[in-house]
Amino acid sequence: MEDTEDFVGQGPHPVDDDVFKEPMKKRRRSDRDQRFRAFPSMEQSALKEYEKLESRTRRVLSNTYQKLIQSVFLDDSIPNGVKYLINRLLALIEKPSLDPIYIGLFGSTGAGKSSLINAIIQQAMFLPVSGESICTSCIVQVSSGCCEQYEAKIHLLSDQEWKEELKNLTKLLHRTEELDREEADAWDRDDAVEEAIWKLQMFYGNGAERKNYEELLRAKPKGKIPTSRIITLKAEEAGELSVKLDPYIRTQRRDLDGESAETQIWPLIKHVEVTLPKSELIPEGVVLVDIPGTGDFNSKRDEMWKKTIDKCSVIWVISDIERVSGGRAHADLLNESIKACQRGFCRDVALVVTKTDKLHLPEYLRERKVGNRAISSQREAVLERNEMIKLQWNRILKEKLQRKLPADSKVLEASDLVYTVSAQEYWQQALLTEEETEIPRLRGYIRKRLLDKKRRMVTKYVTEAFGLLLLTDSFNCTENLPNEYLHMSGLRRFVEEKIQLLEKAIDQCFAHIEQPLQEGVQNARTSYRRILGACLVRSRGNQGFHQTLKAVCLKNGIYASRTLARIDLNEAITQPIYDQIDPVFGGIFRTGKPTGSTLLPHIEAFKDSLQEKMMEIGVRNGWKYDSYKKSFLIQEISAILGGLEDYILRKKRRIYESLTTSVQNDLKPCYEEAAQIAGKKACERMKDVIRRGVDRQVDEGMFERAQERMQHQFQQLKNGITEKVKGSIATMLTLASSQGDGLYKELADVKSEYKEMEKLHRSLREVAENAVLRRGMQDFLLRMSPSKAVPPKA
């Protein structure tokens, strides 16, 4: 039993402690209705139907749970089967109504992420915006809820996390030898040095940069730090909270005089969560995440940066119209987003081009190469240019995705891979209509994602609940299973045979990665020196790079700052391997039609074969078509194996990152040695140590070890899947065995709950049909409605 608890969605609680636990309270009707304010009336109707279906299902489960608790409350011992059932019921009752949909806005400095969020939530200056400079300094999550006030929680680094960063900051600033004038000037101009000095002065005051680690540990910070390491802000109005929040999330200027108490603890801020009350534009259950483009020097903040990207099911790469066609930063963001599709939960990537109202008309007309249609206004030029941008980047983005992902990936089927938006025009509408700014399109996309997820969640929830009620009702059923049905030994043999076939199918599936992995290793061996050399060279030579390189070594090959492009030596030298394996890796973990290289369809085929066997047994032994035992077993198989998908997705990231993790671990002694170098010519000496260390590790089989570790991770995943399947199916078959096994006892009558659950299960089809009809009606009305008037020509 314990083996299944981390992947089956309705996994039981520990039986001894939680059997008599009270289920959580239901959400009030008024609160539930508030969740739909962001949706048009037709979508509201569909959501309310699904919400009603879910609410009634929870009520049936709660009633059943209470009856079972009362029937066993005075018993000295509760049979294991009953414990299992009670815990399953409780877990399903307390299952969250909907896991949040995280939409990551991923962009570099000045791209317009904050302005875009402000427009989407209809609050013009809610998050700080400031032209081309860095404004949002940390990860900011914005969501709506049923609270009455605007609320923000500022999460700070723990004491231990700050000490780790402090130690690295002081190491960066530590000079053991006198430098000549040229080296000293270069040292002072180093980006990593500037940032370290800035943070220490902000937190401890002027002169802090000259103190060592032990002295700073004894120093008193300028700002007051709450013991909870969380600062909570509340306000009645959005503008009021914005003013309170601004100093915590706005990047502080380095020449700032007389900073406030809020800015004094700014270096401690890890991330910020903002909750809006009852938004009419952003539905509850959606989280917009403003993600800085490069990560962070602090290990915990950088880890959060990676995890935040990976938990986003949607990533919008934000780039302003003047930078979209060039620059390394933009290409890096796109590549990082595509990697999120490989290693994380991301299922949808789009490019959102911002500030599309920017256009110099004479220059555009001079360089214009399309069509013969005359352009008579700024507005016409903006619309034409936006359409060209969409066509161009739709093709570019699809080509990039096709190189990395399987040909039938769902993201490649998306009709909208590129949006051209203007937050400024959304507010002013001097050139473009509200619709033409495409802010409403983004909101519509958000609503559609939530509606689709709610439909899938309720369908799965009701189906799962129906299976549990079938089992519950069977406890008191007077019909004994025929001996022919039980054939438990024969049934177990059938399951064992199918599990062996599943193991072989998984082996064959994972075998597809072996050749690309080997080819990638060979490519890495031949190209690593060139790649490493490019990483260690800067356009201005060693000027301003000395301590940045030291920061790279202190963080085991990785450096992220707010001003420079992210540096990751481990990822760079393993990139040739990823270039080879990416399409195959994506193919293994995709959903869709069964192929030899796709994992999830093999599990689906295994599930279908077990369910077919149950049907066959039922027919052979004279079960009625809707027999409770047959239905329970079929539903239980779906619940058990359905939970495997989440387990596999969680393991996927560890497998994908095993190559860079392996290389990083092997190179750690080399990085540590380089980090100790100081004094004259330190930059060149560090580079030499890194080059020699990498050469030595490659000669000793570093890339081959990385290959072996990835293959080992695949093997561990296969073992985990088969062990969980074996344990869960064994539990299911035990529960389905005869009452003479001592697992059951007579329980309270739940026939009325079973009948109501049966009706709810049948009504799923009706709700789905209603939703289809509404969508058709909505599309018809949109086609027939007159278009909005356009702004006056400019």
Secondary structure as UniProt FT lines:
FT   HELIX           2..4
FT   TURN            5..7
FT   TURN            9..10
FT   HELIX           15..18
FT   TURN            19..20
FT   HELIX           29..34
FT   TURN            35..38
FT   HELIX           41..72
FT   TURN            73..74
FT   HELIX           80..93
FT   STRAND          101..107
FT   TURN            109..110
FT   HELIX           113..120
FT   TURN            121..122
FT   TURN            124..125
FT   TURN            131..132
FT   STRAND          139..145
FT   STRAND          150..156
FT   HELIX           159..172
FT   HELIX           181..189
FT   HELIX           191..204
FT   TURN            206..207
FT   HELIX           208..210
FT   HELIX           213..218
FT   TURN            227..228
FT   STRAND          230..235
FT   HELIX           238..249
FT   TURN            254..255
FT   HELIX           261..264
FT   HELIX           266..268
FT   STRAND          269..277
FT   TURN            284..285
FT   STRAND          286..292
FT   HELIX           299..311
FT   STRAND          314..320
FT   TURN            321..325
FT   HELIX           328..343
FT   STRAND          348..354
FT   TURN            356..357
FT   HELIX           361..367
FT   HELIX           378..404
FT   TURN            407..408
FT   HELIX           410..413
FT   STRAND          418..420
FT   HELIX           423..428
FT   HELIX           435..437
FT   HELIX           439..475
FT   HELIX           483..486
FT   HELIX           488..511
FT   TURN            512..513
FT   HELIX           514..535
FT   TURN            539..545
FT   HELIX           546..554
FT   TURN            555..557
FT   STRAND          558..559
FT   STRAND          567..568
FT   HELIX           569..589
FT   TURN            596..597
FT   HELIX           599..620
FT   TURN            621..622
FT   TURN            625..626
FT   HELIX           628..642
FT   HELIX           644..675
FT   TURN            680..681
FT   HELIX           682..699
FT   TURN            700..701
FT   HELIX           702..735
FT   HELIX           739..741
FT   HELIX           751..784
//
